Amino acid sequence: MSPAAIVHNSIFRTRRFWNWFPMGLTYAFLYMGRYNLTVSKNALGDLMTKSDFGDIFGVGAFVYALSFLFNGPLVDRIGGKRGILIGAGGAALANLLMGLYLRYILSLPDPSAEPLRHVFMGLYAMNMYFQSYGAVSIVKVNANWFHVTERGAFSGIFGIMISSGIFFAFDGSRFILESGLVAGQGFAGGDALWWVFLSPAFLLFTFFAIEIFLLKDRPALAGLQDFDTADASSGEDLNRRIPALELYKRILTHPVIITLAGIEFCTGVLRNGVLHWFPIYANEQMAAGTTSGWEFFYSHWGFLQMIAGIIGGNVAGFFSDKLFQSRRAPSAGFLYLTLTICAALMIVSLNSGWALGALTFLISVAVFGTHGLLSGTATMDFGGRKGAATAVGVIDGFVYLGTTLQSVALGRITSWNWSYWPVFLVPFGVIGFLLLLRIWNAKPKAAGGH
């Protein structure tokens, strides 16, 4: 039987908005400070090769994935507010250091003489360690503020947060590069490319200060009343701390969560296998003299990703709550089928900017919808309020293990032959869809059972 829907008064809804909205912007700026690396790669040209970029992002993604082993239980212990503050402050510092180092390199007569690849590997790994606090903290906080029957809608919010961050990272960073602050303002008439990193650093420091005062872990801490969210923690004493080993035992022996981790590994391959590499491919096509379609999608990539996230997140959440009675797998399954078909069609569309751009946009719609629903919502359902951060940590860890695989692999594959780019992606779509069939009817149960 589905849990009864809950109705909140206007005071609660208003305070909840002021809880998640600034936190959502903080998360968006974390994304800006993560995917700005892709924009800088195109701007730096041969100073950062495709192989360099793949290795830098791959190392960062691997650190991000491993960090969840510690940060998930830690955030379940210290709370989401402290977690997001650690993440925002640390990522701001890392972006500041990357910006200052890039400024130093570009001031030299021969920038290529400096080890940008190796220094950026270290600084970007530091950045990604702190970035890993973001998702676990958001899910930890919102697990206390959203009932199970509302969490499909939250997946739409989660998708908007992610996609707006990508908009800031791609289109926002490109706007910065073309602005009077950067264009021609560097050394010897070059561009001040370091502002791609300094801008999110300053924004993150700003929202770090705002969240100190606004963000509350639970309704009771905001002067409201806590309520039973009807997830896997239902019936538990929320004031009792669960040891990290017990949390991991719950999560790692939960068949649904383990299946979700496998699906999200595939999502990590597919999401970043398109998000990073389409702009790089389009940039190469334009450099070769072909502009039809490529210029449009390249110039509006961030905006298109934001639209994809809004559509994917809200469609997936709506159908999950309204059509599938808060089951997450059916909505995700139809999206996975869509993206698998689109990835297969990419194989015969590599020479058409309009066709490839449209297919990658549809893949992004499906990926954002799936990721928001599984990583942002199902983790709350099956991890419960007490284990939400650990659950999302495990699942997001697998997302970034998939990201690591595609980053290192495609860095080399695309340097060799772009034709194998979509061929690499298709099997992960098939595997993800088949895994979703295994949990098609899964729903959370109250504490005491899977």
Backbone torsions as a table, in degrees:
resi	resn	phi	psi	omega
1	MET	NA	136.0	179.7
2	SER	-73.0	142.9	176.8
3	PRO	-65.3	147.0	-179.5
4	ALA	-67.4	141.9	178.1
5	ALA	-66.2	151.7	-178.6
6	ILE	-113.8	146.4	-179.8
7	VAL	-117.7	125.9	178.8
8	HIS	-104.3	150.1	176.4
9	ASN	-79.1	171.8	-174.0
10	SER	-66.0	-32.2	179.1
11	ILE	-63.4	-44.6	179.9
12	PHE	-64.7	-45.6	-177.1
13	ARG	-63.4	-38.8	179.0
14	THR	-65.3	-45.7	-179.3
15	ARG	-67.2	-35.1	177.4
16	ARG	-64.9	-38.6	177.3
17	PHE	-59.8	-46.8	-179.7
18	TRP	-71.5	-10.9	173.8
19	ASN	-84.0	-48.6	-173.5
20	TRP	-88.0	-27.6	-174.4
21	PHE	-66.9	-51.4	176.3
22	PRO	-63.9	-34.7	176.6
23	MET	-65.5	-36.8	176.7
24	GLY	-63.9	-40.2	177.0
25	LEU	-66.7	-38.4	175.7
26	THR	-58.8	-43.7	179.6
27	TYR	-65.5	-37.6	177.7
28	ALA	-63.4	-40.3	179.7
29	PHE	-73.1	-26.4	170.3
30	LEU	-62.1	-43.1	176.8
31	TYR	-62.9	-39.5	177.6
32	MET	-60.0	-38.9	179.1
33	GLY	-81.9	5.7	178.2
34	ARG	-110.2	-49.1	-175.6
35	TYR	-90.6	-0.5	171.8
36	ASN	-62.4	-18.7	176.9
37	LEU	-61.6	-38.4	179.7
38	THR	-64.6	-42.3	178.9
39	VAL	-65.3	-41.6	-179.7
40	SER	-65.5	-32.2	179.7
41	LYS	-60.3	-46.6	179.6
42	ASN	-66.4	-37.7	-178.9
43	ALA	-71.0	-31.9	-177.4
44	LEU	-82.3	-16.6	177.6
45	GLY	61.3	-128.4	-175.9
46	ASP	-71.0	-12.7	177.4
47	LEU	-66.4	-24.0	173.2
48	MET	-134.1	100.1	-178.3
49	THR	-72.7	170.0	176.4
50	LYS	-61.0	-38.9	178.0
51	SER	-66.4	-40.9	176.1
52	ASP	-60.0	-48.9	-179.6
53	PHE	-58.7	-46.7	-179.7
54	GLY	-59.8	-40.4	-179.5
55	ASP	-71.9	-41.5	179.5
56	ILE	-61.9	-49.6	-179.6
57	PHE	-69.1	-35.2	179.9
58	GLY	-63.3	-44.6	177.4
59	VAL	-63.3	-43.4	178.2
60	GLY	-61.2	-43.3	-179.9
61	ALA	-64.2	-37.9	179.2
62	PHE	-66.5	-41.7	175.9
63	VAL	-62.2	-42.7	178.1
64	TYR	-57.4	-45.9	-178.8
65	ALA	-64.5	-45.7	-178.2
66	LEU	-68.2	-31.0	-177.8
67	SER	-60.1	-28.4	-178.3
68	PHE	-65.6	-22.7	177.1
69	LEU	-58.9	-30.9	-178.3
70	PHE	-104.4	-40.2	-170.8
71	ASN	-75.9	-29.0	177.1
72	GLY	-61.6	-59.2	177.2
73	PRO	-61.3	-33.8	179.4
74	LEU	-62.4	-45.2	-179.8
75	VAL	-69.9	-33.7	173.4
76	ASP	-61.2	-27.0	-178.8
77	ARG	-87.4	-46.1	-173.8
78	ILE	-92.2	-14.2	179.7
79	GLY	97.7	155.9	-176.3
80	GLY	-69.6	-30.3	-179.5
81	LYS	-63.9	-49.8	178.5
82	ARG	-63.1	-35.9	179.9
83	GLY	-62.3	-47.4	-177.1
84	ILE	-69.5	-30.6	176.8
85	LEU	-68.4	-41.8	176.3
86	ILE	-61.7	-45.8	-178.6
87	GLY	-62.8	-47.8	-177.6
88	ALA	-66.2	-44.0	-179.3
89	GLY	-65.3	-44.8	-179.1
90	GLY	-67.3	-42.6	179.5
91	ALA	-66.9	-35.1	176.4
92	ALA	-62.1	-44.2	179.4
93	LEU	-63.1	-43.8	-179.1
94	ALA	-63.2	-42.4	178.3
95	ASN	-66.4	-36.3	176.3
96	LEU	-61.0	-44.2	-179.3
97	LEU	-67.0	-39.7	177.3
98	MET	-63.4	-41.3	179.1
99	GLY	-63.8	-43.7	-179.1
100	LEU	-67.8	-37.4	178.8
101	TYR	-68.1	-40.6	178.3
102	LEU	-63.8	-38.6	177.3
103	ARG	-61.2	-41.9	178.8
104	TYR	-62.4	-46.7	-178.4
105	ILE	-60.9	-45.5	-175.9
106	LEU	-72.7	-10.6	176.8
107	SER	-83.0	-11.2	-175.4
108	LEU	-83.3	152.1	176.3
109	PRO	-59.9	-34.5	179.2
110	ASP	-130.4	87.4	-178.2
111	PRO	-57.7	-29.8	-177.3
112	SER	-69.1	-11.3	179.6
113	ALA	-75.9	-16.9	-179.5
114	GLU	-92.5	150.2	-176.7
115	PRO	-82.4	64.9	-178.4
116	LEU	-56.1	-43.3	-176.5
117	ARG	-56.8	-47.9	-174.9
118	HIS	-75.7	-39.6	178.1
119	VAL	-66.0	-42.6	179.1
120	PHE	-66.2	-31.6	175.2
121	MET	-58.0	-46.1	180.0
122	GLY	-67.8	-47.3	-178.6
123	LEU	-68.2	-37.6	179.5
124	TYR	-71.1	-33.4	174.6
125	ALA	-62.7	-41.6	175.2
126	MET	-60.3	-45.7	178.0
127	ASN	-56.9	-46.7	-176.0
128	MET	-71.4	-27.7	173.5
129	TYR	-59.9	-48.7	-179.1
130	PHE	-71.9	-32.9	175.9
131	GLN	-58.0	-31.0	-175.3
132	SER	-66.9	-13.3	176.0
133	TYR	-75.7	-18.8	-170.8
134	GLY	-63.8	-61.6	-174.8
135	ALA	-63.8	-42.0	-178.4
136	VAL	-64.0	-35.6	-178.5
137	SER	-71.8	-41.5	179.1
138	ILE	-63.1	-46.4	-179.6
139	VAL	-66.1	-38.0	178.4
140	LYS	-60.4	-46.5	-179.5
141	VAL	-66.3	-50.5	-172.7
142	ASN	-73.9	-16.7	172.9
143	ALA	-61.7	-25.3	178.4
144	ASN	-89.4	-13.1	-173.9
145	TRP	-110.4	-12.0	-177.1
146	PHE	-123.9	127.2	174.0
147	HIS	-71.5	155.9	179.9
148	VAL	-51.8	-40.2	-176.9
149	THR	-72.3	-10.7	178.7
150	GLU	-101.8	-7.5	-167.9
151	ARG	-77.5	-18.0	170.7
152	GLY	-64.0	-41.6	175.9
153	ALA	-63.2	-37.1	178.0
154	PHE	-63.4	-33.6	178.8
155	SER	-62.2	-32.1	174.4
156	GLY	-66.2	-42.8	176.4
157	ILE	-60.6	-44.2	-178.6
158	PHE	-61.8	-42.2	178.1
159	GLY	-63.8	-38.2	178.4
160	ILE	-65.7	-42.1	178.8
161	MET	-57.9	-48.9	-178.2
162	ILE	-63.9	-48.6	-173.8
163	SER	-70.9	-31.3	176.3
164	SER	-68.5	-33.6	175.5
165	GLY	-64.2	-38.1	178.1
166	ILE	-69.2	-34.8	173.9
167	PHE	-60.4	-47.1	178.0
168	PHE	-61.5	-40.1	-176.7
169	ALA	-66.7	-46.7	-174.8
170	PHE	-87.3	-65.2	-175.9
171	ASP	-73.1	-37.9	177.9
172	GLY	-63.7	-46.3	179.0
173	SER	-65.4	-37.0	178.8
174	ARG	-67.3	-37.0	175.8
175	PHE	-62.5	-41.3	177.8
176	ILE	-61.1	-43.5	-179.1
177	LEU	-62.3	-31.8	-176.7
178	GLU	-93.0	-2.5	-176.0
179	SER	-80.4	167.8	177.5
180	GLY	-67.0	-16.9	177.7
181	LEU	-71.1	-27.5	-171.5
182	VAL	-117.1	-51.8	-173.0
183	ALA	-59.8	115.8	177.8
184	GLY	74.1	7.5	-176.0
185	GLN	-100.7	5.4	-179.9
186	GLY	-88.5	-161.3	-177.7
187	PHE	-77.9	141.0	178.0
188	ALA	54.3	35.9	178.0
189	GLY	80.2	4.4	177.3
190	GLY	-78.6	-177.6	-179.2
191	ASP	-91.3	146.2	179.1
192	ALA	-83.9	70.1	-171.5
193	LEU	-64.0	-18.3	-177.6
194	TRP	-64.2	-16.8	179.1
195	TRP	-69.3	-16.2	174.0
196	VAL	-62.6	-28.9	178.7
197	PHE	-97.8	-35.3	-178.7
198	LEU	-68.9	-33.8	-177.9
199	SER	-61.6	-52.9	177.6
200	PRO	-64.8	-28.3	177.3
201	ALA	-60.6	-47.6	-179.4
202	PHE	-66.4	-39.7	178.4
203	LEU	-64.3	-41.1	179.8
204	LEU	-67.7	-39.4	175.9
205	PHE	-61.3	-39.5	179.5
206	THR	-63.0	-47.4	-177.8
207	PHE	-75.6	-22.9	170.3
208	PHE	-57.4	-46.9	-179.6
209	ALA	-66.1	-41.4	-179.4
210	ILE	-63.5	-43.6	-175.0
211	GLU	-69.5	-22.8	175.3
212	ILE	-55.5	-37.7	-175.0
213	PHE	-95.5	-34.2	-171.4
214	LEU	-89.4	-38.4	-167.7
215	LEU	-78.8	135.0	175.6
216	LYS	-128.8	139.0	-176.9
217	ASP	-68.9	-35.2	-176.3
218	ARG	-139.3	156.9	177.7
219	PRO	-54.1	-38.9	-177.7
220	ALA	-60.8	-31.2	179.9
221	LEU	-76.3	-10.2	176.8
222	ALA	-105.2	13.3	178.8
223	GLY	83.9	11.8	178.3
224	LEU	-107.7	-165.5	-178.1
225	GLN	-115.7	131.1	173.1
226	ASP	-64.8	157.2	-179.4
227	PHE	-144.5	161.0	179.0
228	ASP	-75.6	120.0	-176.4
229	THR	-88.1	-2.5	176.0
230	ALA	63.8	30.5	176.4
231	ASP	-103.7	-161.1	-175.6
232	ALA	-67.2	-12.9	178.3
233	SER	-93.1	-0.4	-177.1
234	SER	-55.8	127.5	179.4
235	GLY	94.7	-7.3	179.7
236	GLU	-89.9	155.1	173.1
237	ASP	-77.5	112.5	-175.4
238	LEU	-70.9	-14.9	179.6
239	ASN	-86.9	-9.9	179.0
240	ARG	-85.5	125.9	179.1
241	ARG	-81.6	136.4	178.4
242	ILE	-101.9	126.6	178.8
243	PRO	-57.0	150.4	-176.9
244	ALA	-57.9	-40.2	-178.7
245	LEU	-65.0	-36.2	177.7
246	GLU	-68.2	-39.2	177.1
247	LEU	-61.2	-45.7	180.0
248	TYR	-64.4	-36.8	177.9
249	LYS	-62.4	-43.6	177.9
250	ARG	-59.4	-47.4	-173.7
251	ILE	-71.5	-47.1	-172.6
252	LEU	-78.7	-10.4	174.2
253	THR	-104.8	4.6	-179.9
254	HIS	-87.5	111.4	-173.8
255	PRO	-60.3	-33.8	-179.2
256	VAL	-69.8	-44.3	-178.5
257	ILE	-64.8	-40.0	177.9
258	ILE	-63.7	-39.3	176.4
259	THR	-66.3	-40.8	176.7
260	LEU	-59.7	-38.4	179.2
261	ALA	-61.8	-41.8	178.2
262	GLY	-64.2	-40.3	178.7
263	ILE	-64.2	-44.1	-176.5
264	GLU	-72.4	-22.5	169.3
265	PHE	-59.5	-45.6	178.2
266	CYS	-65.0	-38.8	178.0
267	THR	-61.1	-39.1	178.6
268	GLY	-61.4	-40.0	176.8
269	VAL	-64.1	-47.6	-173.3
270	LEU	-73.3	-42.4	-177.6
271	ARG	-61.5	-56.6	-176.5
272	ASN	-78.9	-20.1	174.5
273	GLY	-66.7	-19.9	175.0
274	VAL	-104.7	-46.6	-173.4
275	LEU	-57.5	-44.6	-178.7
276	HIS	-79.9	-43.8	-163.2
277	TRP	-87.2	-23.8	176.4
278	PHE	-62.9	-47.9	179.3
279	PRO	-61.6	-35.0	178.7
280	ILE	-67.0	-42.9	178.6
281	TYR	-64.9	-44.5	179.8
282	ALA	-62.4	-39.6	178.8
283	ASN	-61.8	-39.0	177.7
284	GLU	-68.0	-38.2	178.6
285	GLN	-64.3	-41.5	179.1
286	MET	-67.5	-38.1	178.2
287	ALA	-63.2	-27.5	179.3
288	ALA	-83.7	-2.5	175.5
289	GLY	102.6	3.9	179.4
290	THR	-101.8	123.7	-177.0
291	THR	-117.4	-21.1	-173.8
292	SER	-58.2	111.2	-179.8
293	GLY	86.4	-43.1	-175.7
294	TRP	-62.4	-44.8	-176.5
295	GLU	-63.8	-40.9	-179.8
296	PHE	-62.1	-52.1	-176.6
297	PHE	-69.3	-35.3	178.4
298	TYR	-66.0	-45.0	-176.0
299	SER	-70.5	-26.2	-176.3
300	HIS	-116.6	21.3	-173.6
301	TRP	-58.7	-44.9	-179.8
302	GLY	-64.0	-44.5	179.2
303	PHE	-62.8	-43.1	179.4
304	LEU	-64.1	-36.6	177.0
305	GLN	-66.7	-36.9	177.1
306	MET	-64.2	-44.6	177.4
307	ILE	-62.0	-41.9	178.4
308	ALA	-60.7	-41.5	179.6
309	GLY	-66.6	-40.6	178.7
310	ILE	-64.4	-46.5	179.8
311	ILE	-65.8	-52.3	-176.0
312	GLY	-61.9	-47.3	-178.3
313	GLY	-63.5	-44.8	-176.7
314	ASN	-74.5	-38.1	177.6
315	VAL	-65.0	-46.5	179.5
316	ALA	-61.1	-45.2	-179.2
317	GLY	-66.3	-41.9	-179.4
318	PHE	-61.5	-49.3	-178.1
319	PHE	-68.2	-33.2	178.1
320	SER	-63.1	-46.1	-177.8
321	ASP	-76.6	-43.9	-169.8
322	LYS	-90.5	-38.1	-175.4
323	LEU	-96.3	-33.8	-174.4
324	PHE	-111.5	18.0	173.7
325	GLN	51.8	49.4	177.1
326	SER	68.5	14.7	168.2
327	ARG	-81.0	137.1	-173.9
328	ARG	-94.8	-31.9	-172.6
329	ALA	-64.6	-41.0	-178.4
330	PRO	-60.0	-44.8	177.9
331	SER	-61.4	-46.7	179.8
332	ALA	-63.6	-35.9	-178.4
333	GLY	-63.6	-44.3	179.3
334	PHE	-66.5	-35.6	176.8
335	LEU	-67.5	-39.6	179.6
336	TYR	-65.8	-37.8	177.0
337	LEU	-62.3	-41.9	178.6
338	THR	-60.9	-47.8	-176.2
339	LEU	-69.8	-30.1	177.6
340	THR	-65.9	-43.0	177.4
341	ILE	-63.2	-42.5	-179.4
342	CYS	-66.0	-39.4	178.6
343	ALA	-62.8	-38.7	177.8
344	ALA	-65.4	-39.1	179.8
345	LEU	-69.5	-23.7	176.5
346	MET	-58.9	-30.9	-176.7
347	ILE	-57.8	-36.3	-177.7
348	VAL	-101.9	13.3	-175.4
349	SER	-122.9	12.5	-173.7
350	LEU	-66.2	-18.5	-178.6
351	ASN	-96.2	0.0	-178.4
352	SER	-117.4	114.3	179.3
353	GLY	-62.2	-41.6	-178.3
354	TRP	-68.7	-44.1	-178.5
355	ALA	-67.7	-46.9	-178.6
356	LEU	-66.5	-39.0	177.7
357	GLY	-62.1	-42.7	179.0
358	ALA	-64.4	-42.1	-179.4
359	LEU	-66.2	-42.6	179.5
360	THR	-67.9	-31.4	175.2
361	PHE	-64.0	-45.6	178.8
362	LEU	-64.2	-37.9	175.8
363	ILE	-61.8	-40.5	179.4
364	SER	-64.8	-40.6	175.5
365	VAL	-56.1	-48.4	-177.5
366	ALA	-67.5	-40.4	-178.4
367	VAL	-67.9	-45.7	179.0
368	PHE	-62.2	-42.6	178.8
369	GLY	-62.3	-44.7	179.9
370	THR	-65.8	-47.9	-176.0
371	HIS	-64.5	-43.5	178.2
372	GLY	-61.7	-39.3	-177.2
373	LEU	-72.8	-40.2	-175.3
374	LEU	-87.6	-50.4	-177.2
375	SER	-78.8	-36.7	-176.4
376	GLY	-89.7	-25.4	-172.4
377	THR	-116.7	-52.5	-179.0
378	ALA	-60.6	-30.9	178.2
379	THR	-64.8	-37.2	175.1
380	MET	-66.1	-42.2	-177.6
381	ASP	-61.5	-51.5	-171.1
382	PHE	-93.3	-20.3	175.3
383	GLY	-86.4	-25.7	-177.7
384	GLY	74.5	171.4	-178.2
385	ARG	-64.8	-29.3	-176.5
386	LYS	-84.0	-24.1	-177.7
387	GLY	-120.6	15.0	-174.8
388	ALA	-61.3	-43.9	-177.3
389	ALA	-67.0	-39.7	178.3
390	THR	-65.4	-40.7	179.9
391	ALA	-63.9	-47.7	-179.6
392	VAL	-69.3	-28.9	176.3
393	GLY	-63.1	-46.1	178.7
394	VAL	-62.6	-46.7	-175.4
395	ILE	-70.6	-43.6	177.9
396	ASP	-68.5	-28.3	173.7
397	GLY	-59.9	-40.9	177.8
398	PHE	-70.3	-33.4	174.9
399	VAL	-56.5	-44.1	-175.0
400	TYR	-85.1	-16.2	166.0
401	LEU	-67.3	-41.0	174.2
402	GLY	-64.0	-38.7	177.3
403	THR	-62.7	-41.7	178.2
404	THR	-60.0	-46.2	-179.1
405	LEU	-59.1	-50.8	-177.0
406	GLN	-67.2	-35.2	-176.4
407	SER	-64.3	-49.8	-179.7
408	VAL	-68.6	-43.6	-177.3
409	ALA	-66.4	-49.2	-176.7
410	LEU	-72.9	-25.2	174.0
411	GLY	-58.4	-34.9	179.6
412	ARG	-89.0	-41.8	-179.4
413	ILE	-60.5	-45.1	-177.6
414	THR	-72.5	-24.6	174.4
415	SER	-71.4	-24.4	-178.8
416	TRP	-91.5	-55.7	-176.4
417	ASN	-161.7	113.8	-178.0
418	TRP	-62.4	-20.5	-176.8
419	SER	-60.5	-25.6	-177.7
420	TYR	-90.8	0.2	177.5
421	TRP	-58.6	-59.1	179.6
422	PRO	-68.8	-29.8	178.3
423	VAL	-60.3	-37.2	177.7
424	PHE	-65.1	-33.2	-173.5
425	LEU	-79.2	-37.6	-170.3
426	VAL	-54.6	-47.3	-177.3
427	PRO	-58.7	-30.5	-179.2
428	PHE	-72.2	-30.3	173.3
429	GLY	-65.5	-42.6	179.3
430	VAL	-63.5	-46.9	-178.5
431	ILE	-62.6	-44.5	179.5
432	GLY	-59.8	-43.3	179.4
433	PHE	-63.5	-43.3	-179.8
434	LEU	-64.7	-36.9	177.4
435	LEU	-67.2	-35.5	177.8
436	LEU	-64.1	-32.7	177.7
437	LEU	-62.3	-27.9	-178.8
438	ARG	-69.7	-27.7	-176.6
439	ILE	-117.4	28.0	-172.9
440	TRP	-54.0	-38.7	-175.0
441	ASN	-106.6	12.6	-174.7
442	ALA	-69.6	136.5	174.1
443	LYS	-141.3	153.7	-178.0
444	PRO	-70.4	150.3	174.2
445	LYS	-116.3	160.8	179.2
446	ALA	-66.1	164.1	-178.1
447	ALA	-51.5	137.1	178.7
448	GLY	115.4	-9.2	178.7
449	GLY	-155.3	162.8	177.4
450	HIS	-89.3	NA	NA
